Amino acid sequence: MQAWFEDLKAQFDLNFIQRNRWRFITTGLGNTLLITLFALLLGVAIGVIIAGVRSTYDKTADTARPGLGRKVLGFFNGLCKVYITVLRGTPVVVQLMIICLVIFAWSDNGVALASLAFGLNSGAYVAEIIRGGIMSIDNGQFEAGRSLGFNYLQTMWHVVLPQVIKNVLPSLMNEFIALLKETSVAGYAAVRDLTYGGNTIAGQTYSYFMPLIAVALIYLALVMSLTWVVGRVERRLRSNDH
Amino acid sequence: MTTDVLIRVEGLEKHFKGNIHALNGVSVDIRRGEVVVVIGPSGSGKSTFLRCLNLLEMPSAGTITFEGVDITDPKVNINLHRQKMGMVFQHFNLFPNMTVLKNMTCAPVTLRKKSKEAAEAQAKQLLERVGLSDRAGAYPNQLSGGQKQRIAIVRALCMEPDVMLFDEPTSALDPEMVGEVLDVMKQLAREGMTMVVVTHEMGFAREVGDRVIFMDGGRIIEQGTPEKMFEHPENARLKEFLGKIL
């Protein structure tokens, strides 16, 4: 027992204390959080735009007058569909490597490139979440808004979106949690995220147990606290559900 | 009742996808202050006709002239004209995320640039008229069907419309709540509001209607005063329809 404990202490010392190896973990954690945050912001921005185009196209199919405006919207709608199909139809690791190692091979700003890659990917998923939220609102709500004299955008802004946000917020936060874990593949493009940090330590010390368990525990702690927040938000939304 | 025309409908047609002709050339004048009740079997095009009047459905052909302006002209800003055409739906369509008061003041404050105070004062006055002053702070899901529909009516009235369109306003209500909604509509008619009402309430048509229009197969088959329509119907299909429901 005593020997086992001593061994554990030596392992800890070797993997985290010696040569300040704990810095691989903290730097990696910082990068993971940065990548997740920027990817989330980019993903939501892309998602809102795509969802707006797609649902406007679908919602106005019956009432729009045929013309140039309709054709332009149809073109962008098609573009958005292609985007969603490609980004959801290929592995995010492949997208990441294409962005980091092919398109932006000249750049070594790994965090920015990873944020871009995960943001572009997340955007496709967020778009479908938000579009689903918009389409789930009863068409009568649109019609009531329009019949009062609101134009399309005003109806969206004053009537529909407040209801959509309430409906999709839990799904969006779950997407955020999934995104946090997905960023662990950033190391494939030599981006120094949390997983990459743990792996680096293990590569130096030839000891995998401690670094990887530490990494796993940190992810678990992050995911559990975010899940707790989602639960709070969901309960809050239900309690003022009128 | 004055005689000037508020809405002139000429040659209105509406085709849906799949070669469905919901409206086949409807022409009718609706005069200021008139209460027009549209009846007919389901699928006769009466709801489509009503929804075309404020372009919730885009007509396939024909024109609608409202207060002297052809609103089917693509250059016309329909949103401005819709402010003058209140609409009440079968399923109420109150905004569930807003209180009753906010439901009523949202449009006047945003579109009419009314002050919040003025809009709320007006809304409270209207709520009093329909006997719902105590529900101003309630959310729609806390109201009964009849209360929801009365709120929907006064919400439309907050925009001070020149005409009110009713799309089967009592069809989704429990029978004991139909009366309270019809009472509000009758009161509105007495005050001289121009109304176009699609309904199955023949009692309402007979009592309040200035003119009854019978539609079938996307056409106006017969129209006239309630007495003429209900006591001396001429058309065979109208006779058959009345025979079934009266």
Interface residues (C-beta under 8 A of the other chain):
Chain A: D62 T63 A64 R65 G67 D138 G140 Q141 E143 A144 G145 R146 S147 L148 G149 F150 N151 Q154 H158 V159 P162 Q163 K166 H242
Chain B: N54 L55 L56 E57 M58 P74 N79 L80 R82 Q83 M85 G86 M87 F89 H91 N93 L94 F95 P96 N97 C106 A107 T110 L111 Y139 P140 N141 Q142 A152 R155 A156 M159
